[in-house]
């Protein structure tokens, strides 16, 4: 990650001025675009297979827990609000507030993971496994996404550590960028896997 004058302690940094630059650095954007390309390919594959067996996919979708899907969507959207507020707080020098908001974002991520575990347990207990074509896509898409949530939680932990030790605003921006990507991917997954009939 690039170390710049944005990484200076808040006490030594002049008041933030409005800027139009992209947040984060090039490495993070390359990582995000690579992930979006990977998921994009898988979304296209899902849509192709769905178009080949629309009745079977629609019938299998009926067994998803829509309540948990909606709850997880609300949880991640809430986490994005916390994350965006953390960036604004860090930029204004309110480090303690930024740390609280980062921790709130991480708490939402943990709730999301717990709800997903409950949903998987329900589906597997009822016999819906990867032997079904729809559920094979469901487990891979949500599983890879959940792995990204776990990585996002790890990154948020690094962000909190950097805020506590060196008050690096740049780390907050990059960590939140990754978290927003996780939220965006979930919105697409929720739309095509849970809602599309």
Secondary structure, 3 states (H helix, E strand, C coil): CCCCHHHCCHHHCCCCCCCCCCCCCHHHHHHHHHHHHHHHHHHHHHHHHHHHCHHHHHHHHCCCCHHHHHHHHHHHHHHHHHHHHHHHHHHCCCHHHHHHHHHHHHHHHHHHHHHHHHHHHHHHHCCCCCCCHHHHHHHHHHHHHHHHHHHHHHHHHHHHHHHHHCCCHHHHHHHHHHHHHHHHHHHHHHHHHHHCC
